[in-house]
Amino acid sequence: MLNLDELLKNAPEDKCDGKEKTQSTTAKTTKDKTQKGNHELLNRICAAYKYIKDENGKPYAEVIDPHGKSTIIEVQSEDFLNNLKNDFVLKHGKFPQITEIKNVADLFHYSVKTSESTETLCLRFGEKNTENYIDLNNSRNESVFIWNNGWAITTNPGVKFKRTGQQKELCRPADSDDGDFKLILKYLRFKNKTQEMLTLATICSLVRTDIIRPILCFVGPPGSAKTTNAKIIRSLLDPREPSMNSTMKNAKDLALVFSQNAIPFFDNQPKISREMSDMLCTAVTGAGFENRSLYTNGDLHHLSYRRGVLMTALELPSLMPDFLDRCVHIELDKIPQTDRRSDQDMWEEFEEDKPNIFAGMLNTIARAKLWEPYLNMYMKPRLADFARFGACVASVLGYSENDFVRELLRNVEDEKQRELIINDPISMAIVSMVDENGDFEGTTDSLANALNRYIVNPSQKISAVTLGKNLKRIASHMSVAGITIEKLKRSNEGSRCRITKCAQSSVVITESDKHYASLSQDSLTTHRDCELSKENLFV
């Protein structure tokens, strides 16, 4: 190992004479004075900037160019260093050294990061004093601000926005009088009016950072326009390049997606783990992600966010109760070939209509905000603020606020019933038996023997006694799958029952669900009844 004392001891002596030493000392003193002077000048330039922290505590500087244009730049970024150098050259007519610039930038980065900041940066959407803001991300630095019963375009919003390199410019809305939000229905495909109502209300909620916004998930087979629906919504609210985020692979990557996207969009999302499902739930309700910082032993790096989410999938990627409580899922059917249209033609028409659609959406949000404080519900789903605002949006658009809340509750509860069926081996055995053999009528003993053919796990095989005790419980949630179970009059052979399949059902159990259930069958789950009142849901 090298010894510093030995290196200094064995170093060659300085051969220069006294005059050379004096010149060297003078030059060094002059250089030190120059560096000190440059440092002070750079400090003055940096001190003139306004500093803000984002939701993760990362420092940014608001820089005003000679034309009065404001730009938000991350401190220590390449853009910040170049801006600092340019300002120095313009004011003092000389170039500072890069080390001088970096040293000053590091100092201000530390100073801002450890300071108490009262203002935070927003990503695309913001809120202050009940007013909502949308960053148009254009060269004029325009934003939309929305208040109760009105909206306008401004260059001086009440919040500051940060921008990422992938964000694209939002279209400028048309005049308020030309707005028509329902024009978007020309480009979105649904099975019924209920899906229209739920989707339009959710779209309006996605711009509001002051309420918890849901996951909007389009579910359907290939060719059902689920991806097109989501792309249109993202193009309207938060256009980016690329338009879709990669599927969820690990917690760290997912946290980065949430921190860099105002409305993350996951396309064709497969089944996700409990960990990923929990991260989605915390991203919706407002939490964050924490891990060890690189090249440190104990420092933690923290990302904070609260987002609405767009998602498409062949089937719901999670059946966890917390996920279902935060998800508005829209089940789509495959589009017949005769109803398909050219993508190019569709997108060209949509771009022409987008300003009017955007203005109509802003009109809808403003009017819904006006009514929102006066609407009280006595039946509230998990996302109560979203439900109340969504009911106001539904009413503004000509739907019934009662229908919105009722269908929102049913949207969640039907999937919970589906989860109960999939996780219950007896229920899944009944579904498989009816799909294969049709209706059943007979004794519970013969039914138990028939069902045991479809139960994979030997430890979960059932007897006639066990089946008889559970039929009433099972019947309560099998009805949503279109299967009716009724007990018949007892015969000499024993207890009897009838199982019939109806044409209509709220929940469809797919072959994939059957496969999933066969791999992960659990013990019998207890059923929580949920009855939707047909009375008025508002006080």
C-alpha positions, 0 to 999 in steps of 0.5 A: 500500500502506498504511504503518503508520508513516504511519497512526500519525503521522497519527492524531488525538491523544487529546483526553481529560484526565488524569482520563479517561486515569487512569480508562481505564487503571484500567478496562483494568487491571481487565479485564486482571486479570479476563481473567488470572483467568478464564484461570487458572480455565479452565486449572485446569478443563482440567487436571482432564480426562484427555487421550488421543490416537486412532490419528491423534494427534488429542487427546481429553479424557475428561470426567466429569459430576456423575453420574460418567458418562464422555464422550470429546470431541475437544479444540477441538470445539464439544462440548469448548468448551461443556463447558468453559464449563458447568463454568466457570459451575457452579464460578464463577457467571459466564460466560467470554468465548468467546475465553478458552475458545478460547485455553485449548482451543488451548493444551491441544490443542497440549500434548496433541498434542506429548506422549508418550501411552501410551494410544490411543482405539479406534473400536468395537473394541479390544484390550489384554493379549489381551482384546478389547473391543466398545463397545456405544455405549449411554447406560450406557457399556457395553462387552463384553470377551472373554477366553479362554473367556468374556465379560462386560459392563462399564462400565470397559473396559481401553481408551477408545473414541471415538464418531462422530455416525453410530454407532448403539447395539449391541444388548445381548447375551443371556445366554451360555447363550441364545447361538446364533450359527448362528441368523444363518443364517436371515437370510444366504443361501449356496449351500453349507456352505463359504460358511457356514463362511468367512463365519461365521469372517470375521464373528467375526474382524472384532471382533478388532483384534489380527489382520489382518482380511480384506475380506469381499466378496459377489459376485453378480447383482442379486437375490442378497441380497448387499447384505442379507447385508452389511447384516445383518453390519454391523447386528450388529457396527457399526450406523451411519446411513447403513449404507453408505459411498459408493463409492470415488472418490478416495484422500482420500475413501476415507481419511476413510471408513476413519478414521471407520468401524470396519467400512467397507461399500461396496455394489455396488462397480464395478471399481476402479483399481490405486491404490484396490486398493492403498489397500484392501490397506494399510487391511486390513494397517494403514497410513494416508494422508498429504496436505498440510494445508489452508492450509499450505505443507508440513505433512502431515495423516496418517490411520492405521487398520487395518480389516476391510471389507465389500463387495458387487459384481456381480463382484470389483472388483479382480483384483490379487494383493494384493487377492485375498490379502486377500479372502474372496469369496462368490459368490451366485446369484439368489434364485428369486421363490418363495424371496423374503421380505418385507424388513420381516418379515425385519428384524423377526425379525432384531432379535428374534433379534439379542441371541441371535445376538450372545451366540452370536458372543461365545461362539464368539469366546471358545472359539476364543481359548482354542484358538488358541494351541495350533493350528499350521498348516504351510500358511498363506495370506497372512493367517495369523493370520486363517486360524488364528483362523478355523480355530478358529472353524470347529471351535467351530461344528462344521465341520472346521478342515482344511476351513476352511484348505483352502477359504480357500486355494482361495478365493484361488487360484481367483480368481488362476487366473481372473485368469491366464485373463482376462489371457491372450489365448489362454485368453480366446480358448479360453473364447469359442470353447468358449462359442460353438461347443462342444467342439473336436477337431483340429490345432493349426493349425486351432485357432490359426486358430479362436482368432485370430478372438477375439483383438482385438489384432493383435500378439497373434495366434498361430501353431500353433507358439506355441500348441503350446508354450503348451497345456500351460501353459494347460491347468493353469489352464483346468481351474478354468473347467471346460475340459479341454485334452488332447493327442492322438496326432499325425496326418499333418496335424500335432499334434492336441488336444481341448478339452471343457467340463465341467458343473462349474467353480470359476471362472465367466468372465462376459461382462463378463470377456470385455469387460474382457479385450478392452480390457486384454489383456496379454502371456502371463503365467506360471502359478504352480501351487498344489496344495492338499494333501488331507493334514492341514493342522495339525501 
